[in-house]
Amino acid sequence: GVARPGLDDNFFALGGHSLLVTQLAAKLTSALGVGVGVRLIHMNPMLGNLCRAIEAAEPEGALPSGGSSAARGDDSVSLERIPPCPVTRLRSHRLDTAVLDGLLAPVDAAAVTYVPDAWLRGARIPETVWQDEFEAPGALLAHIFDTAVGRIGLVVAPIGSAGLYDDPARTAAITKRAIHRAAELGARAVSLTGLLPSATEYGRTVAEAIHDGPAPVRVTTGHAATATAVALTTMDALKRLERPVGRETLCVLGVGSIGTSSVRLLVDAGHHPGQLVLCDLFSKREALAREIRTLRDLGYAGDIRVAVTSGAAPAEAYQADVVIGAVNVPDVLDVAAVRAGTVVVDDSFPRCFDATAAVGRMSQAGDALFIEAGLVSAPQALDEVRYLPDWLKPLVGNEPPRRLPHEIMGCVAASGLVATHPDVGASIGAVTREQARGHLERLTRLGFSAATPQCDGYLVPDAVFARIQELGARR
């Protein structure tokens, strides 16, 4: 680092990376009272430019400038919105107390998440609720799913995403309390969701929670299952398009845990793209070089190119046939600039592209695919019990969540898989080859498959796949 960086210094040249961007954005927002997003920093890595961009930034919560999507043409494709899930039961009484009182069966596993920031803006959760339902028990049991890999609870830790990186020790302590709460409710394994893996050094800072809680519990980042979901989604999209993966140029946008695990799993399973492009910040050059060596060790013999960037997706990403997004910075991929015929499979959080623009392009032009990864389809419908008290209704509405009955996030299913099939291994730190292969083989053997193609709450219809096939635009 540099003791006194100057206005002409580049944040990423000084050693900045995506996690530091998140921390910097949170600290600037808190110190300046202005909403400084991670994308603003990525788009303005020179410190002087960043200062000017912050001065010109719109107030936090303001609507973005610019118009709405263009009017639909005569050849538009209709994208159907995912309906409320018909197998979800809403319950106004607390699920955790019902489990502890024997009114509901205990869980076998749990996925730990955090409070959506939208719930925290303007003190929208009453203080008494925050204390009684989050702080006192250590976490809120929000959902219970009955699945082919056991009964899984979704446990919400009392911290918002904006605060995950402010104080790593505090984040670890809150996460461990949530893990202990899950163990009290019966969980034998717990997975970390969303940004929690990166905020806990991929589970390393909470690893001791395995032994120091009320009962032994295995902790996993869930990334092996997420990589499985990404691999299944990618191959399903290419199969629907009747495009052999060996003819594709596949770009991995972000060589963090999910990006590397996903491409390694594809290669290890024998799905070798014709060419690979690895994209990340130029501060990740050593990681990119290591990844090339790993892919060679796995038997990949095709051409591998490296593209470095200071923020937005590089030109090489727009020349690829398939893009796997695995970053934690929003909108780095310009939807309008994506080539016709491109397949974008994204597990970024937040999304690496503007989801509204992506849905608009699929419905109006239908010449490119934008699919959200991370979900898997179970062999049977997943019965769900959801906690919906009166205080939560203004935040999430009165209807069941919009999801397909058979589908579940891979990182959530990971907790059940580790609890009921412990031989697959719980991942702390980097996902190993054995863990990734074990999750893929076990989940597919149990009947899990790629989720239905979807984006931003809309189903991607067969007509979009058919149009891309007809256009042949990518060649």
C-alpha positions in Angstrom: 0.0 0.0 0.0 0.9 3.7 -0.1 0.9 5.9 3.0 -0.6 8.9 1.2 -2.1 8.1 -2.2 -2.5 11.0 -4.6 -5.4 12.0 -6.8 -3.7 10.5 -9.8 -3.3 7.1 -8.2 -5.4 4.1 -9.4 -7.2 2.3 -6.5 -6.6 -1.1 -8.2 -3.0 -0.4 -9.0 -2.4 0.2 -5.3 -3.7 -3.3 -4.5 -7.4 -2.8 -4.4 -9.8 -5.7 -5.1 -13.5 -6.4 -5.1 -13.8 -7.0 -1.4 -11.9 -3.8 -0.6 -14.2 -2.0 -3.0 -17.2 -3.1 -0.9 -15.6 -2.0 2.3 -14.5 1.4 0.8 -18.0 2.0 -0.5 -19.6 1.3 2.9 -17.1 3.6 4.7 -17.5 6.5 2.2 -21.3 6.2 2.3 -21.2 6.4 6.1 -18.6 9.2 6.3 -20.0 11.4 3.6 -23.7 10.8 4.0 -24.0 10.1 0.2 -24.8 6.8 -1.4 -21.4 5.6 -2.8 -21.9 2.3 -4.7 -19.3 -0.2 -5.6 -20.0 0.4 -9.3 -19.1 4.1 -8.9 -15.6 3.1 -7.6 -15.1 0.5 -10.3 -16.0 3.0 -13.0 -13.7 5.7 -11.4 -10.6 3.9 -10.1 -8.5 7.1 -10.3 -8.9 8.8 -6.9 -9.4 12.3 -8.4 -12.0 11.1 -10.8 -13.7 9.2 -7.9 -13.9 12.4 -5.9 -15.6 14.3 -8.8 -18.0 11.4 -9.4 -19.0 11.4 -5.7 -19.7 15.1 -5.9 -21.9 14.6 -8.9 -23.6 11.4 -7.6 -27.4 11.3 -7.3 -28.7 11.0 -3.7 -29.0 7.5 -2.4 -32.4 6.0 -3.3 -33.0 8.3 -6.3 -34.3 6.8 -9.4 -31.7 6.4 -12.1 -31.7 8.9 -14.9 -32.7 7.7 -18.3 -35.8 6.3 -19.8 -37.7 3.1 -19.5 -37.4 0.2 -21.9 -38.3 0.8 -25.6 -41.8 -0.1 -26.7 -42.2 -3.7 -27.7 -42.0 -4.4 -31.4 -44.3 -6.6 -33.4 -41.8 -9.5 -33.2 -41.4 -9.3 -29.4 -41.3 -12.3 -27.2 -43.5 -12.6 -24.1 -41.7 -13.4 -20.9 -43.9 -14.8 -18.2 -43.4 -13.6 -14.6 -42.8 -16.4 -12.1 -46.0 -16.8 -10.1 -46.3 -17.1 -6.3 -45.3 -20.6 -5.2 -48.3 -22.8 -4.7 -46.6 -25.2 -2.2 -45.7 -22.4 0.2 -47.7 -22.2 3.5 -47.6 -18.8 5.3 -47.5 -18.8 9.1 -47.9 -15.8 11.3 -46.4 -17.4 14.4 -42.7 -17.8 14.9 -41.2 -20.9 13.4 -38.3 -21.2 15.8 -40.5 -21.4 18.9 -42.8 -23.9 17.1 -39.8 -26.1 16.5 -38.5 -25.8 20.1 -42.0 -26.5 21.4 -42.4 -29.6 19.3 -45.2 -28.1 17.1 -43.0 -28.3 14.0 -40.3 -31.0 13.3 -36.7 -29.9 13.8 -34.6 -29.0 10.8 -31.7 -31.2 9.5 -29.7 -28.3 8.2 -29.8 -24.6 7.8 -28.6 -21.9 5.4 -27.5 -18.6 7.1 -28.3 -15.3 5.4 -28.5 -11.7 6.5 -31.1 -9.0 6.7 -31.9 -7.3 3.3 -30.8 -3.7 3.4 -34.3 -2.7 2.2 -35.7 -4.0 5.6 -33.3 -1.7 7.5 -33.7 1.6 5.7 -35.7 4.1 7.7 -35.9 1.8 10.8 -38.6 -0.2 9.1 -38.2 -3.1 11.5 -39.6 -2.1 14.9 -37.0 -2.1 17.6 -38.9 -4.5 19.8 -39.1 -7.0 16.9 -35.3 -6.6 16.2 -34.5 -7.3 19.8 -37.0 -10.1 20.4 -36.8 -12.0 17.1 -33.3 -11.3 15.9 -30.9 -10.3 18.6 -32.2 -12.3 21.6 -32.3 -15.7 19.8 -29.3 -14.9 17.7 -31.2 -15.2 14.3 -34.6 -15.4 12.8 -35.9 -18.7 11.3 -37.7 -17.4 8.2 -38.4 -20.5 6.0 -38.3 -24.2 6.3 -38.0 -26.4 3.1 -38.7 -30.1 2.9 -36.3 -31.4 0.3 -34.7 -34.6 -1.0 -31.6 -33.7 1.1 -33.5 -33.2 4.4 -35.4 -30.5 6.1 -33.7 -27.1 5.6 -34.2 -23.9 7.5 -33.3 -20.4 6.3 -31.8 -18.5 9.2 -31.5 -14.7 9.1 -28.6 -13.2 11.1 -29.1 -9.7 12.6 -26.8 -7.8 10.2 -27.4 -6.1 6.9 -25.3 -6.6 3.8 -23.9 -3.0 4.0 -22.4 -3.8 7.4 -20.8 -7.2 6.6 -17.4 -5.8 5.8 -17.3 -2.9 8.4 -16.0 -5.0 11.3 -14.9 -8.5 10.3 -14.8 -9.7 14.0 -18.3 -8.5 14.6 -19.6 -10.1 11.4 -17.9 -13.4 12.5 -19.4 -13.2 16.0 -23.0 -12.6 14.6 -22.6 -15.4 12.1 -21.5 -17.8 14.7 -24.5 -17.0 16.9 -26.7 -17.7 13.9 -25.0 -21.0 13.4 -25.5 -21.9 17.1 -29.2 -21.0 16.8 -29.5 -23.3 13.8 -27.9 -26.1 15.8 -30.4 -25.5 18.6 -33.2 -26.0 16.0 -31.7 -29.3 15.0 -29.3 -28.5 12.2 -26.3 -30.8 11.7 -24.9 -28.7 8.9 -25.0 -25.0 8.0 -24.2 -23.3 4.8 -23.3 -19.6 4.3 -25.2 -17.7 1.6 -24.8 -14.5 -0.4 -21.8 -12.4 0.7 -21.3 -14.3 4.0 -18.6 -16.6 2.6 -16.4 -13.7 1.4 -17.1 -11.7 4.6 -16.0 -14.6 6.8 -12.8 -15.4 4.7 -14.7 -18.3 3.1 -15.9 -19.7 6.4 -12.5 -19.6 8.1 -13.4 -17.0 10.7 -16.5 -19.0 11.9 -14.9 -22.5 11.6 -14.7 -22.8 15.4 -18.5 -22.6 15.6 -18.4 -26.2 14.5 -17.4 -27.3 18.0 -18.2 -24.5 20.4 -22.0 -24.4 20.0 -24.8 -26.3 21.6 -24.3 -29.3 19.3 -21.7 -30.4 16.7 -22.5 -28.8 13.3 -20.6 -28.8 10.0 -20.2 -25.4 8.3 -19.8 -25.0 4.5 -19.6 -22.0 2.2 -22.0 -23.9 -0.1 -19.8 -22.9 -3.1 -19.4 -26.5 -4.3 -23.1 -26.7 -4.8 -23.3 -23.3 -6.3 -20.6 -24.3 -8.8 -22.6 -27.3 -9.6 -25.7 -25.1 -10.3 -23.6 -22.8 -12.6 -22.2 -25.8 -14.5 -25.6 -27.4 -14.9 -27.2 -24.2 -16.0 -24.4 -23.5 -18.6 -24.6 -26.9 -20.1 -28.4 -26.9 -20.1 -28.5 -23.6 -22.1 -26.0 -24.9 -24.7 -28.0 -28.2 -25.0 -31.2 -26.2 -25.6 -29.4 -24.3 -28.3 -27.8 -27.4 -29.8 -24.4 -25.9 -29.5 -21.5 -28.2 -28.6 -19.4 -26.7 -25.8 -16.2 -27.6 -27.8 -17.0 -24.9 -30.3 -17.6 -22.2 -27.8 -15.4 -19.4 -26.5 -16.2 -19.3 -22.8 -15.3 -16.2 -20.7 -15.2 -16.4 -16.9 -15.8 -12.9 -15.6 -14.3 -13.0 -12.1 -11.8 -15.7 -10.9 -12.9 -15.8 -7.3 -14.3 -18.9 -5.6 -17.4 -19.3 -7.7 -15.8 -18.5 -11.0 -12.9 -20.8 -10.6 -14.9 -23.6 -9.1 -17.4 -23.5 -11.9 -15.0 -23.5 -14.8 -12.9 -26.2 -13.1 -15.9 -28.4 -12.6 -16.9 -28.0 -16.2 -13.5 -29.0 -17.4 -13.2 -31.8 -14.8 -16.6 -33.2 -16.0 -15.3 -33.4 -19.6 -17.1 -30.2 -20.9 -14.1 -28.5 -22.5 -14.8 -25.2 -24.2 -13.0 -24.5 -27.5 -11.3 -21.5 -25.9 -11.2 -20.0 -22.4 -11.0 -16.3 -21.5 -10.3 -15.5 -17.8 -11.2 -11.9 -16.8 -10.5 -10.1 -13.6 -8.9 -7.0 -12.1 -5.2 -6.5 -13.0 -4.5 -6.8 -9.3 -5.5 -10.5 -9.7 -2.8 -11.3 -12.2 -1.1 -13.9 -10.0 -4.5 -15.6 -9.3 -5.1 -15.7 -13.0 -1.8 -17.3 -13.7 -2.5 -19.9 -10.9 -5.8 -20.7 -12.5 -4.3 -21.4 -15.9 -1.9 -23.9 -14.2 -4.8 -25.5 -12.4 -6.9 -25.9 -15.6 -3.9 -27.4 -17.4 -3.5 -29.9 -14.5 -7.2 -30.8 -15.0 -6.4 -31.7 -18.6 -7.6 -28.7 -20.5 -5.6 -28.4 -23.7 -7.4 -25.5 -25.4 -6.3 -21.9 -25.7 -6.5 -19.8 -22.5 -6.4 -16.1 -22.7 -6.2 -13.6 -19.9 -8.0 -10.2 -19.9 -7.4 -7.7 -17.1 -9.5 -4.7 -16.3 -9.8 -1.8 -13.9 -13.6 -2.1 -13.5 -16.0 -2.7 -16.4 -15.9 -6.0 -18.4 -13.1 -5.9 -20.9 -13.6 -6.2 -24.7 -12.8 -9.9 -24.6 -15.9 -10.5 -22.6 -18.0 -9.1 -25.5 -16.3 -11.3 -28.0 -17.1 -14.6 -26.2 -19.9 -17.0 -27.0 -20.6 -17.8 -23.4 -20.0 -15.6 -20.3 -20.1 -16.9 -16.8 -20.5 -14.0 -14.4 -19.0 -14.4 -10.9 -18.3 -11.0 -9.5 -19.7 -8.9 -6.7 -19.9 -5.6 -8.5 -23.1 -4.6 -10.3 -23.6 -3.8 -14.0 -20.0 -4.4 -15.1 -21.4 -6.1 -18.3 -23.2 -3.8 -20.7 -26.4 -5.6 -21.9 -26.6 -3.5 -25.0 -23.0 -4.3 -26.0 -23.3 -8.1 -25.7 -23.1 -9.8 -29.1 -26.2 -11.4 -30.6 -26.1 -15.1 -29.8 -24.2 -14.8 -26.6 -25.2 -16.8 -23.5 -24.7 -15.1 -20.2 -25.0 -17.3 -17.1 -24.6 -15.1 -14.0 -24.1 -16.0 -10.4 -22.9 -12.6 -9.4 -24.3 -10.8 -6.4 -25.5 -8.3 -7.2 -26.0 -9.1 -10.8 -23.1 -8.3 -13.2 -25.7 -6.9 -15.7 -28.7 -4.7 -15.5 -31.5 -7.3 -15.1 -34.2 -5.0 -16.3 -32.3 -4.2 -19.5 -31.6 -7.9 -19.9 -35.3 -8.8 -19.7 -36.0 -6.0 -22.1 -33.5 -7.2 -24.7 -34.8 -10.8 -24.5 -38.4 -9.7 -24.9 -37.7 -7.1 -27.7 -34.9 -8.6 -29.7 -34.6 -12.1 -28.3 -31.1 -12.4 -29.7 -29.1 -13.1 -26.5 -29.6 -15.1 -23.3 -29.3 -13.7 -19.8 -29.8 -16.4 -17.2 -29.5 -16.3 -13.5 -27.5 -19.2 -12.1 -27.3 -20.5 -8.6 -30.6 -22.4 -8.6 -31.1 -26.1 -9.0 -34.3 -28.1 -9.8 -35.2 -30.8 -7.3 -36.7 -34.1 -8.2 -40.0 -33.2 -6.5 -41.8 -30.0 -5.4 -40.4 -28.5 -2.2 -43.0 -27.9 0.5 -42.2 -24.7 2.3 -43.3 -23.0 5.5 -42.7 -19.3 5.5 -42.8 -17.0 8.6 -45.0 -14.0 7.7 -45.9 -11.9 10.7 -47.7 -8.6 10.5 -44.5 -6.6 10.9 -43.0 -8.3 7.8 -45.9 -7.9 5.4 -45.2 -4.2 4.6 -41.6 -5.3 3.6 -42.3 -8.4 1.5 -46.1 -8.3 0.8 -48.8 -10.8 1.7 -48.3 -13.5 -1.0 -46.0 -16.5 -1.1 -42.6 -15.9 -2.6 -42.3 -16.1 -6.4 -40.4 -19.3 -7.1 -41.0 -22.5 -9.0 -42.1 -25.3 -6.7 -39.2 -27.6 -7.6 -36.4 -25.0 -7.3 -34.0 -24.0 -4.6 -30.7 -22.1 -4.4 -27.7 -24.4 -4.6 -26.1 -22.8 -1.6 -29.2 -23.6 0.5 -29.4 -27.2 -0.8 -25.7 -27.5 0.2 -26.5 -27.5 3.9 -28.9 -30.4 3.5 -26.5 -32.4 1.3 -23.7 -32.0 3.8 -26.0 -33.0 6.7 -27.5 -36.1 5.0 -24.5 -37.1 2.9 -21.4 -36.0 4.9 -19.0 -37.8 2.6 -19.4 -35.1 0.0 -17.4 -32.8 2.3 -18.0 -29.3 3.7 -16.0 -26.6 2.1 -14.1 -24.1 4.2 -11.8 -22.0 2.2 -11.2 -22.9 -1.5 -13.4 -25.6 -2.9 -11.4 -28.7 -3.6 -11.7 -30.8 -6.8 -13.1 -33.7 -4.7 -15.8 -31.5 -3.1 -16.9 -30.0 -6.4 -17.1 -33.4 -8.1 -18.8 -35.0 -5.1 -21.5 -32.3 -5.0 -22.1 -32.6 -8.8 -22.3 -36.4 -8.8 -24.4 -36.7 -5.6 -26.9 -34.0 -6.5 -27.4 -35.4 -10.0 -27.7 -38.9 -8.6 -30.4 -37.7 -6.3 -32.3 -36.3 -9.3 -31.3 -32.6 -9.1 -30.9 -30.9 -12.5 -30.5 -27.4 -14.0 -33.2 -24.9 -13.0 -35.7 -23.5 -15.5 -34.0 -20.6 -17.3 -35.0 -17.3 -15.7 -33.9 -13.8 -15.1 -35.2 -11.1 -12.7 -38.3 -13.0 -11.8 -39.2 -13.9 -15.4 -39.1 -17.2 -17.2 -37.0 -17.3 -20.4 -39.3 -19.0 -22.9 -38.4 -21.5 -25.6 -39.1 -18.8 -28.2 -35.9 -17.0 -27.2 -33.8 -20.1 -27.6 -35.5 -20.8 -31.0 -34.8 -17.2 -32.2 -31.1 -17.4 -31.3 -30.9 -20.7 -33.2 -32.6 -19.2 -36.2 -30.5 -16.0 -36.2 -27.2 -17.9 -36.2 -25.8 -14.4 -35.4 -22.9 -15.5 -33.3 -21.2 -17.1 -36.3 
